[in-house]
Amino acid sequence: MKIAYFISSHGFGHASRAIAVMEALSVYDPEIHFEIFTGTQEWLIRDAGLRNYTYHPGAVDVGLVQLTPMDHDLPRSVENISAYLESIPERSDKLAAEILKLGVEKVICDISPLGIITGKKAGLPTYLFENFTWDWIYELYEEECPEFRQINEQLREIFIQADFRMQSEPLCDPLPTADILIPPASRKPHHTAAEFRASLGIPDAHRIGLISMGGIPENLDFAVNSHIPDNLTLLLPGTFEKMEKIGNKILLPHHSDCYHPDMVQASDFIIGKAGYSTIAEVCNAGAAYGFISRANFRESDVTADFLRRRPNTLEIAQDRFEAFTLDEEINKLLELGRIPPQPVNGSRIAAEFILGIF
């Protein structure tokens, strides 16, 4: 079987979720070949260990133009989204012909409007996997940028065309017409916590904390000289040029040999932006989570409510994080400790639904 997967490159959350589903599909049928259409860097797919795929680089979605992991540019976003929507009719014609020539049998979209139109034009079963769609996100900005009203009308007409709609927690806009609700889906770790600890030479007596800002590189220089407990090792993946140990802190490039699900599984706590992929990995690992909500982004209220219901999470104000005066928060997270992981990784349920073996 060949499956075309159209993946939004807004951050890493959509790609990480898609990779998790492709991993799970491959467990049931190792012969499935994935035709992956995305603007996300190929190393994210390659590092996951996915083998049976062909990578087709190119923007299949816009999302929002990000200035930093926490801030975006609305005027530039409107300009880029409008141009993207205008390009869909011509691009989808070409892509529909391409995937039929490749022998594709199913189309999955996370959360690419271009992919949905392409799948429909090709006459193939088309699946939408989402915990939000862009029209729902953009509604927040309609008053500030009225151009979003027309954009949202176009997007709603596209998203409802999917043959199957899989919704995932933390879910922003529950729909009675959705086919299935899926728990958070995350990539599988490659190594045990003990193997990961040994690979970095972290003492057995040390607890481990991870600072994670998701798929957009963040300058974490402000955390390098901060005070943390002597028996704690802090992992800092950011804009650093190379891996370096400074005291009991390990500085890492944004793309390093340390696989993010491995870091989450090995860590006693995570502090960082409340993005989908990190939330899903935390749920499937059971680690404590100090989360930072993103201002002026509609998904943040939903993810914050979802995380507050977990017994080992703590909300951290952005200004305290940026000052990195977090002694109290770190001690609290260490005290909260781990809880059992969620019973089933949502990627498995998604795979069973797609293959019709649910």
Sequence and secondary structure as in RCSB ss.txt:
>XXXX:A:sequence
MKIAYFISSHGFGHASRAIAVMEALSVYDPEIHFEIFTGTQEWLIRDAGLRNYTYHPGAVDVGLVQLTPMDHDLP
RSVENISAYLESIPERSDKLAAEILKLGVEKVICDISPLGIITGKKAGLPTYLFENFTWDWIYELYEEECPEFRQ
INEQLREIFIQADFRMQSEPLCDPLPTADILIPPASRKPHHTAAEFRASLGIPDAHRIGLISMGGIPENLDFAVN
SHIPDNLTLLLPGTFEKMEKIGNKILLPHHSDCYHPDMVQASDFIIGKAGYSTIAEVCNAGAAYGFISRANFRES
DVTADFLRRRPNTLEIAQDRFEAFTLDEEINKLLELGRIPPQPVNGSRIAAEFILGIF
>XXXX:A:secstr
 EEEEEE  STTHHHHHHHHHHHHHHHH TT EEEEEESS HHHHHHHT  SEEEEES S    EEEETTEEEHH
HHHHHHHHHHHHHHHHHHHHHHHHHHHT  EEEEEB HHHHHHHHHHT  EEEEES  HHHHHGGGTTT THHHH
HHHHHHHHHTT SEEEEESS SS  TT SEEE       SS HHHHHHHTT  TT EEEEEE TTS    HHHHT
    TTEEEEEEEEEEEEEEETTEEEEESS SS HHHHHHH SEEEEE  HHHHHHHHHHT EEEEE  TT THH
HHHHHHHHTSTTEEE  HHHHHHT  HHHHHHHHHH      SS HHHHHHHHHHT  
